[in-house]
Amino acid sequence: MNTLACVKRVPDTGAKIVLTDDQQGIDTSTLGFTMSPHEECALEEAVQLTEAHGGTATVLTLGSEEADEQLRTGLAMEADDAVLLETDGEEWGPVDTASAIADYVRDADADFDVLLFGNESADAGNYQVGVTVANQLGLPCVTGIKNLDVEDDTVVAKREVSGGEEVYEVELPAVVTVKEGLNEPRYPSVRSKMEAQKQEVPSVQPEHRGADTLERIRLDAPEQEDSEAEILGESADAVDDVVEVLREDLEVL
């Protein structure tokens, strides 16, 4: 069984987001980068499926050469191969991104049985890439999955709904978009990180078709709630005040 996990390089999800002065992008000068949490689970699932059924797990991303960092992380998480669809750093829309991935899958030497995506990326949150790839390749697609099994030539995927779950059975090959909580992504060891740095990561130059028709007007950062810290004291004299604060919190609960 050959699996493909598609990930995206995004700013650290816990970082404070600061926009550029023209509100057209994120000021990344002080940010670290990672892969989206849903996509970490997609990658972990790709590796687990190949461990259980044989075959190879490939991690793929579209982005600038800096995205090699996330691919190396994927290799350290025991993916077998990595591929960079290299761009000049410009943000591609979901349709162009999906077209590039679909082109790669058609031309790849291996036939992929399961294509795994995060349900949505942590930055743009478009929810479109996995579905659009499936549409372009003519493959069945299930989304928002938090439980996944492969039985013979069938994917059994379960989606949580209010009061229960929906169960889907689709034939391979198939596209599945997953959510955080599907599994517990492994933490790469120091040795695996060192080995990943030595592995070759081929780079492919995808065609930018300009198919996305949405025009970005500006970005708005979410409002930050600033709270003041009250210093109750610096010695044992503050004990009575601390006890009073705790008592008030317990009363609220």
Secondary structure, DSSP 8 states (H G I E B T S, - for coil): --EEEEE-EEE-TTS---B-TTSSSB--TT--EEE-HHHHHHHHHHHHHHHHH-S-EEEEEEE-GGGHHHHHHHHHTT-SEEEEEE--S----HHHHHHHHHHHHHH-SS--SEEEEESS-SSS----HHHHHHHHHT--EEEEESEEEEETTEEEEEEEETTEEEEEEEESSEEEEE-TTSS------HHHHHHHHHS---EE-----------------------------SSGGGHHHHHHHHHHHHHH-
